Amino acid sequence: MGKAESTGVARGVVVNIEKTVQAITQAVDEASRKSNVQVQVVHVGIAGQHIKSFQHRNTITRDDAESEVNMEDINRLREGMHKLALPPGDEIIHVLPQDFTVDNEHGIKDPVGMSGIRLEGNFHIITGQMMAAKNIRKCVEKAGLTVADLILEPLASSESVLDKEELQAGVCLVDIGGGTTDVAIFYDDVIRHTAVIPFGGNIITEDIKEGCSVLKNQAELLKVKFGSAMAMENKENEIVCIPGIRGRQHKEISVKNLAMVIQARVEEIFEQVLYEIKSSGLERKLAAGIVITGGGAQLKHITHLAELVTGLDARIGYPHEHIGKGMDDVKSPMYSTGIGLVMMGMDEGSQNPEVKEEKMKRTAAGTEETGDSFFGK
């Protein structure tokens, strides 16, 4: 694992190419040094307020009613989605199948092997701004890496923290990152709704900086060490001392006041999450409630506040089920997107015949350990 401060990225969007390239290079070099693996090909996460999603249907008529529906037919349906008219400057990031209809049979998950003339597919389409995606690619390529795929971050996080039962029962994943909060709603094993809220952990730090009149690095430390999402859980007499600037007197801050500043912003985030849940039309179908992950999930009492605001059960999503022994430093919910990207990269690699062939060649040549690697944001 390699980690670097992403000063060149704000709210999921690249705002400074040079600083972003430096951060990527630093993180990848650290990961390479620790693992003895030369990182070459990467799967990259994308988020940001520009991400939008909608549903669309497509229909094809097959020539032969007797022959079975195959992957080629499904790919034709999917390709049709890429021809949709989009707002200027937008591009399609993902086309995710919801369900299919073969002739008059509705709600089919996997139509491969069935017979019929008319094949219809319902798709969940995720779009983003072309320039935002281009800038991410440019930064990664300037860092000397090849982009294998751009993946929506809540999709990657869901891979590492949600289980099959939750996806079936209905669940809302809330990934509170630094710049954005990503929302993905699943029901009946299929993604039904995605959204990106333009608030995250960084704006909570800004609120503490303004509300408590402290420096930004002090605000971050206060949030991490003493922060709580529920003010009523803190005693009135708990005080934290902050050293003064340039010999000035130290400052005393009430932990309860600090929690009140944090609670106001976290409440706003969960009100936005509730709005997205209602927009999806699945408010009464989320039997598994809410799963909170990302760096913001480390705030004390955050599940309690989420339950109060939304009225749904909440738990923290940890990616540790997918991590081997001795990897304790990545068991935090902060790394769920990165671990999800690695998992999706491995899945794609194992299904890609070219990657399989390349892997076999490298194994034969005895260079397997310096092969391609997959890495998070």
Secondary structure, 3 states (H helix, E strand, C coil): CCCCCCCCEECCEECCHHHHHHHHHHHHHHHHHHHCCCCCEEEEEECCCCCEEEEEEEEEECCCCCCECCHHHHHHHHHHHCCCCCCCCEEEEEEEEEEEEECCEEEECCCCCCECCEEEEEEEEEEEEHHHHHHHHHHHHHCCCEEEEEEEHHHHHHHHHCCHHHHHHCEEEEEECCCCEEEEEEECCEEEEEEEECCCHHHHHHHHHHHHCCCHHHHHHHHHHHCECCHHHCCCCCEEEECCHHHCCCEEEEHHHHHHHHHHHHHHHHHHHHHHHHHHCCHHHCCCCEEEECHHHHCECHHHHHHHHHCCCEEECCCHHHCCCCCHHHCCHHHHHHHHHHHHHHHHHHHCHHHHHHHHHHHHHCCHHHCCCCCCC
